[in-house]
Amino acid sequence: MAQEKVSKVSILTNGIIKENPVLRLVLGTCSTLAITTAVSNAIGMGVAFTFVLVCSNIMIALLRNVIPSKVHLPCYIVIIAGFVTIVQMVMHAYVDSLYTALGVFLPLIVVNCIILGRAEMFACKNTVVDSALDGVGMGIGYTLTVVLMATIREILGSGTWLGFQVMPKSFVTIGIMTQAPGAFLCFGLLMALCIWVEDKLDARIERKIGCQPLKDLQEGEDKE
Amino acid sequence: MIVKLAAIFFSMILVNNYVLVKFYGICPFLGVSKKLDSSLGMSAAVIFVMFMSTAVTFPIQIFVLDPADLGYLQTIVFILVIAVLVQFIEIFLKKYMVSLYNALGVYLPLITTNCCVLAVTILVVDDYGADVQTLGFAAAYIESLVCAIGSGVGFMLAMCMFSGVRKRVEVCDAPGPFKGLPITLVAAAITSLSFMGFGGIVESLFNVTL
């Protein structure tokens, strides 16, 4: 019993540090780079993303014995797209400013490789409770990382945090940090920091960007 | 009309570059850009699928979803159309155009879950859907197709440029923690910086407001 309890906790915390989807697995890069211009966007995206991930994980775990393996990908996409549509409608109705700010990246959650990846790697092989916990853990891991990145970019780029002025008025803002190049730079530096910590802890892992077929392709190219 | 189409085309390539300015399709941009020929193959497949899916989804939105007031189904319908289309293209190429299949085949499974394809189909509806009332369907349709091709060519330009940058980055002696992906991301930041210089160029070049 105690054994089982530990494993449930480890499923939950797995996504936060050990398999952090953004910094360690390098998945879902597009939305990470695009929505971290302001902390409010990052929180909104994190919540929407976590909701979709948990719901789709639960649904796929429930249907894991029903979905034929030949057409599993279209089935997953339809399930995920359904939940994304729910999020879109709710957000459009209650938090319209956030809906406008996230723009096309809200429907793009459908093709986010974290969600499809978790469906394929975890939810289709595990029980409903485990899949839900995995979704919550991964969602928290994603949200924390994007909020951290948004914090760096918003403070340096506009001197505010969640809309409040935190830097002194004399602080010269670095406008580029809230624009496209700042996103790449911030992500690169954050990943370097992460690798530096891993080196200290002797736990460095090989990083390949993107979803599984893309990772296979990169490995094939490296071998040549 | 021609001027406007040219303006749309070049603004999608330079000013609104999908990869370096708007962040659609970052995964293939960083993953497949190690060699020039693989980045060319990937972007050719992307241009092809982007054009085909826009050609299918735009009429669906105008003639099916909008009259039936089903706009909220856009996400589900579009992603399904793209998934089916990619599968169909794969089967078709395998059967009738083997040489093309050999060149592009490995990239096709990546494209269904590539955000730039879904993004272009949604964005052209947002941008040019309103033109159907003012200019008629044919004009709006042509605009959206030009926009799709322009976005694809912009993707190709970014991929090819970056594969050149990457050749240098791979051999450079980066500090330990920066080796691999982090230094590539920093290089992408500098490449993206150069694209910011294009802001406003299309408006002044073609003398139109987009």
Interface residues (C-beta under 8 A of the other chain):
Chain A: V26 T29 C30 L33 A34 L73 P74 I77 V78 A81 G82 V84 T85 Q88 M89 V104 P107 L108 V110 V111 N112 C113 L116 I176 Q179 A180 P181 G182 A183 F184 L185 F187 G188 L189 M191 A192 L193 I195 W196 D199 R207 K208 I209 G210 C211 P213 L214 K215 L217 Q218 E221
Chain B: L20 V21 K22 F23 Y24 G25 I26 C27 P28 L30 G31 V32 K34 K35 S38 Y72 L73 Q74 T75 I76 I79 L80 A83 V84 V106 Y107 P109 L110 T112 T113 N114 C115 L118 A119 I122 L123 D126 G176 P177 F178 G180 L181 P182 I183 T184 L185 V186 A188 A189 I190 S192 L193 F195 M196
